Amino acid sequence: MQQDRIRYQPLLKKITDPVTAARHIKDGTNLFISGFTAGYPKLIPKELAKRAKEGENFKINLFAGASTGDAVDRLLAEADVVNWRRPYMSDPVMRNMINEGEIAFKDDHLSSLASLVRSGDWGDAHVAVVEAVAITEKGALVPTMSVGNTPTYVKVAEKIIVELSNSEPPELAGIHDIFIPEDPPYRMPIPIYRAADRIGKPFIDMDPNRVVAILFHDEQDSCPVFTAPDRISQRIAEQILDFVRHEIKRGRLPNGLPWQAGVGHVGNAVLGGFMEDSFFDNLELYSEVLQDSVLDLIDMGKVRAASGSALTLSQKARNRFFNELYRYREKIVLRPVEISNSPEIISRLGVLAINTAMEIDIYGQANSTHVMGSHMMNGIGGSGDYMRNGAITFMVTPSTAKEGRISAIVPMVPHVDHSEHSVDVIVTENGLVDTRPLTPKQTAAQIINKCAHPDYRDILWDYYQRALKQRGGHEPQLLSEVFSFHERFMKTGDMRINIPK
């Protein structure tokens, strides 16, 4: 069994246990791990947490591809061993520690991470801990269900620890397309012209001499599995599909552009809408994370190619995927995140990008990351890469939150992740506004009338009219009043008080 997974014979002597392997990680270590929602290490984080609970005093700087499972971010946060975390994360325990200033955190555009690591901007790459399904005859790595930044981490790390997963078959080989672009000023165009194009290798090149330990485990990824889309998500998805269909029929948008949908209910609802709509066929997906619905679309013959950086599947879908891997491998390709999120490729392919905000203001600017402008939620992830560079970009949100007690349409967002210049179309369950042909004032009027919840339209319209009269200008705002809209909820737990009827 070990020989099936480790085909480069000299590395068989590197097989060891987690205690021995983790000794390479000490106080101050810059630890670079695999993982982009899936494919994160399972054993080394557990051993580090154990050492901390037994009284060892140490801190690490933790760098991943994006979010990981509870077995990494939550476990290490609870053990209080993380000094610095970068980039995107989604664990509530770590989130609280970041907001309390107990963990340093930097939010990044995911497309830029790998080149920053290679340039040394993130400091020395002391240790890389990466998950794989096999090591090839020449010492290269075959990744598991994600690629993320693993190729770069393996390339630059001083020491490499490999966790080989027995829970995923070696036959995953062939689904990955590993390509690392040259760094500036020598970077050449990345030659991807269709979502299905493969331009790299099916494995990650690795220097076997830097491998200090190899571990085996039987654990699976713990990925978020989303329930069936609710009415609000379905209504948002219906409007997006209607809009795109209309633009294609009017000749304003070419048919066949690839789609990107951020992880979540709306993205699943859009993919679900494809299943029921005969207009959309022969689809291409160029995205970050691929979920269960992608397998369903492939089974229906709806998808020609699905490109991403990770697969996060429910247990049922996972079983189906592995049982028929030979078939899905023809349609799915997993790439490094600097390729899946490359602004160059997103722009060239003309990706239709759908991403979710926590709140959107009347001029079309979106906040995806900070609650009440101050407290980090998860991070911008790859949404900035797609929103800035997509052919048409959709920013979506339910019109309210907290059971209707908060309006997600506000006079001015207290934190801007996506400016009005990056957001083309705004969608809530109530309506859709294409901001591209509109002035800011026209945008404000339409967002209030079409996207805001009826309970909040009067107060938003009252604010806008007074701003127009008292301040004027290109985008009228009453800065002294902007934050009182948010403060209502902080003081009372309800924005709806004193709303004119």
N, C-alpha and C positions, 0 to 999 in steps of 0.2 A: 504493500500500500504506500509506504514512504517513497519507494522508487517510482511509483506511478505519479506522484506529486513532485518529487525532486529528481529530475532527469539529468541534472548536472552533478555527477557523482561526487566531486570534491566537497560539495555543500552538505552532504549527508552527515559529515562530522560536526556541523554547526547546529544540529538538532539538540535542543536543551529544554529547560523548564522555565516558567515565567519568573521565578525568583532570580535565577542566574541571569536571564536576559535583561531584566529590569535594573540590574546593577549598573548598567551603562547610563542610566538616567539619574542625575544627581541634582542637587540644589543649583538653580540657575541654568539648567539645560534648556536650550531651545528645541522643543519637540515638535516635529512635523509629522502629522498623521494622515493616512488615507481617509477617505470618506467624503461623500457628497450625498447626504441623507442616508445612503446605504454604503456598504463596503468599508466600514470603520473597524479598527482593531477591537478585539473583545477581551484579550487576556492581560495585556500590559497595563491598561488603565485600572483594571481590577487589582493588580499587584501594587501599583502605586498608591491606590487608596488604602490598601491593607497596611502598607508601610507607614502611612501617615497616622492611621488609627492606632498603630502600635507605638506611636510616640516619636517617630522620626520627624524632624523639623526640616522641611525643604519646600521649595516653590519651583514650578516650571513655567515656561512660556509656551503656550499651546497654540499651534497653528494647524488648521484643517483645510478642507476644500470648501466646506460650508457647514451646515448643521450636521450633527451626529445623533446617535441614539442616547437613551438614558445611560447606557453602559459606558459612555465617555463623559459628556458634558455634565450630566447630573452627578454621576459618581465622583468625579474629580472636584466639582464645586462643593459638594457636601463634605468631602475630605479636606477642603480648604488648602489645596496644593497648587492652585492656578494663580499665577501672578498676572499673566497677560493672556488674553484670548483674541484671536483674529482669524477669519473675518466673521461672517454670518453665523448666528447660533439661534436656537429656538427653545432652549430649556428654561422653564420658569425659575428653578433654583438659581441657575447661573445668572439669569436676567435680574433677579433681585439683588444678587451680589454685585453685579455691574452697576446697577442704579444706586446702590449704597456706597459705591466707590471701593469695594473690597476686591474687585477684579478689574484691571485695566482692559478696555475694549476699544478697538478701532473698527469702524464700519467701512467697508471697501466695495468698489465695483468688482465683481468677481472676475471679469475678463482681464483685469490688470494684475492679478495676484502673482501668477507664475513668473512673469517677467520681472516683477519687483524682487521676488525671491532669488532669481538667477543673478540679478544685479547686486545682491547683497544688502538691499534696503531693509530687509527684515532681520538682519544680523546673521551670524554664522548658523548654518544648519547642522547642529551637533548630532542629532539622532533623528532618523526617520523610522516610524513604525507603520508598516503597510500590510494590508490584507491582500492575499492572492489565492488563486485556486491551484497554481502550479508554477514550477520553475522549469524552463525549457532546457534542452540539451546544451545550449550555449550560455546558460545562466541568466536568461531574461525572465521577466515576471509576466504571468497571465493574470490580469486583475479579476476581481469578482464582479459585483453588480454595479459598480461605479468606477469612474476614472478620476474625476475631480482634478486635483493638482498633483496626483501621485507621480506622474512621469518626471516632473520638475523636482519634487522632493527627493526622489530616488537619484536623480542626476547630481544633485548638489550636496547631499548629506554626507557627513564624515563617517557615520556609522549607520547601518541599516539592519533593522530587525523585521523579519518576515513572519507574519501569522498566516499559515496555510489553513484554509477552511475546508473541512471535510463535508460540510453541509451543502456545498455547491459543486457541480460536476466539472471535471477538467474540460469537458466538451464545450464550455463557455468560450474556449479559444476560437477566435474567428469573428466574434461579435464586436471586438474592440478595434478602433482605428486610432493608433497613437502617432501623433505628429506634433513635434515641438518646433515652432517657427524660429527663425533666426532673430536675435535681438537687435534693436536699432544700434547703429545706423545701417546695419546690413540686412534688415528684414526685407524679404521679397513677398510678393502677393501670395496669399494662401489659396491654392488652386481648387477651391470647392465651388462648383457652379450649380449643383443640384443637391438636395438633402441626402441622396443615396451615395454620393461620391465618396470614395475611400482613397486617401492620399498618403497614409502612413503604414505602420506595421501592426500586426495583430497582437503585439506584446510590448512590454516596456523594457527598453534596454537597461541593463544594470551591471555594475562592476561587481562581480562575485567576491572580490577581495575586500570589499567594504561591508560585507554581510557578517555581522558578529553573532547572530542568533537566529534560529528558525524554530517556530513553535507550531503545534497542531491544535486545532479546536473543532468542536462540532456545533458551535452556537450559530444561530441565524440572526440576521438583522432584525431590529425592532423598528419597523417603519410605520409612520402614521397612515392609517387606512380611513379614507373619508366615506361617510355614509352617502346614501343617495341624495342628489341635489334637492334642496327644498324649493318651495314655490318662488321665493325671491331670486334664487340663483337661476332657476329655469327661465324666469321672465327676463332677466338680464341676458342670458344666453340667446333667447329667442330674438331679442332686439338686435344683438350683434349679427346673428346669422341673416336676419332680414335686411339689415343695412348693407352687408357685404354682397348679398344676392342682388340687391337693388343697384349697387355701384357697378357690379359686373354687367348686369343687363343694360345699364345706361352707357356702357362703354368707357366708364371712368376708371375702371380697375380691371387689369387682366385676370383671366381665370387661371387657376393653378398656382397661385402664390402659396408658399408654405405658411404654416400656422405655428405660433408659440402661445401656450397657455400656462400661466403660473400655476403652481400647485394649489389646489383648494377646490371648493364647491363649484365656483363659477367655471373654472377650467374644465372640471369633469362634466358640468352641464353642457358646455359648448361641444365637447367631444361626444357626449350623449346625443346632442342634437344632430350631429352628423349621421348617426345611425338611422334616424327617422326621416332624413331629408334627402330625397333622391337628387336634388340639384348638386349637392356636394359629393363628388366621387373622385376616385384616383388621387387621393389627398397626399400631401407631403407635410410632415411635421418636422420643424427645426426648433428644438426646445432644450430645456435643461434636464428636467426630471420627467420620465415617462411612467405612467401609472396603468392600473388594470384596464381602463377603457381603451388604451392603445391596442392591447391584445384583442379586445372585442372587435375593434375596427379592422384589424388585420384579418381576423376570422371571417368577417363579412366581405372581405375583398375591397374595402373602402380605402385602405392606405397603401400607397406605393412604397413609401419609405418613411421611417421614423428615426430621427437623429436626436440624441441627447447625451448627457454626461452620466446619467444614473437611471436605474430601474428600481422603483419602489413598489413592490407588489404585495397584495394580501396573500395569506397562506394558500387560499384556493387558486388564485391566479399564478402564484409561484409554482405550485405543483403542475399546473397546465403548461406553464412556460418551460419547465425542465423536461416534461414528458415529450414535448414536441419542439424541442430546441432547434432541431434541424430545420424546421419550417420558419420559426420566428427569426432565426439568425440571418435569413435571407432579406428580411425587411428592416431589422433594427440594427443601428450602429451606435456604439458608445464612444465618446471622444473626451479628450481633456477639456476642462471647462474654459480654457483660453481659446479653444476652437468652437465649442458649442455656444459661447457667449461673445465671440469675436465681432466687434462693431463692423469690421470690413465685410465679413460674410453675411451678417444680418442685413446690412444695407444692400449688398449685391444681390442676394436672393429675394429681397423685397418681402421680408417676413411680416405677417399680420400678427401683431403682438397684443396679448391680453394680460393685464396685470391688475392687482387689487390694491386699493388704498384704504387707510383707516378713515381718512376724511379728505374732502376736496373743497376748495373755496370757489366763490362765485366767478372768479376769473380763470379757473381751470388749473390751478396749481394743486399738487397732491402731496399729502403726508402719508408715507408708508411705514414709518419707523418709530415715531415718538408720541407717547400718550401725553396729552396736555402740553405738548411742546418740549417736555423735559425728560421724560422717562423712556428709555429704550425698550422697544418691544422685542423685535428679533434682529432687524437689520435690513438694508436695502436689497441684499441678495443680488440676483442678476437682473432685476426689473429695470434698473437704469440702463444697462447695456441694450436691452430690447426697446425700451421706450424712447431712447434718444435716436435709435438707428432704424427702427422698423418702418415699413412702407406706410402702414396706417397703424397707429397705436391707440389702444382702447384702455382707459383707466376706469375701473368699475368699483362700485361699493354699494351695499345696501344703503338706503337713504337715511336710516336711523340705526342706532345701537342701543344697548342696555334696555331692551324691550320698549323702544320708542322714546326713552327719556333723554337721548342725545341725538342731535341732528348731525349726520355725516357731511352735510353741505353747510359750510360756515362762511362768514364774511372774508376771513383771511386765515389760512392754515398757520398754526404757530410754529411749524417746522416744515421746510420745503425740501422734499426729495426729488420731485419731478416738477420742473417749472412749466408754465403755460406753453413754452416753446417746444416742449417734448411731448405734450399730451394733445392728441388729435381729437379723440372722441370720448366723451364722458357718458357713462351709462349707470343708472340705478334701475330699480324695479319699476320706477314711475315713468321713466322716459330716457331719451338719448339725445345728446347735443353734439353735432359735428362742429367743432370750433374753428376748423380750418378757414372757412370763408368769412368769419365773423371778426369784428372789432372787439376789444375787451368789453365795452359797454353792451354790445349786442350779446356777447357770451354771457355776461352776468344776468341779463334779463331772461335769456333762454334757460340757463341752468336753474334759476329760481323757479321759473314757471313749469319746467319739464322734469327736472331731476329731484328737486327738493321734495320732502314729504309734505303733504297738505297741511299738517299741523304746524309747519315751520315757514311756510311761504310768506305769510303776512309779516312776520317779524324780519325775515330776510329782505323782503321788498321795502319795508319801512326803513331799514338800515341803508339800503342802497340808494333810495330816493333822497334821504337826508345827506348822505355822503356826496351825492351828485350836486346837491344844492349848496352845501356848506363848503365843500372842498374843490369840487370839479376836477379837472385834469384828465389824463388819459385813463387811469384806473382809480377812480375816487375811493378813498378809504378814510374812515374816522379812526385813527390809530388809538385815540383815547378810549374808544368803545370796543375795539376789536376783541380784546381779551375778556371783556365782561361776558361775552357770549359763552366762553368756556368756563368762566368763574361761576356762572349760574349752577353748573353741574357740580363743581367742587364744593359749593356752599350748601346746596339743597339736594343734590343727586338727581336733579331734573332740570333740563333746559326749558321746559314747556311753560314755566311760570310767566305770568304777565304778557302772554302772547296775545296781541290784538285779534279779535274775532271779526 
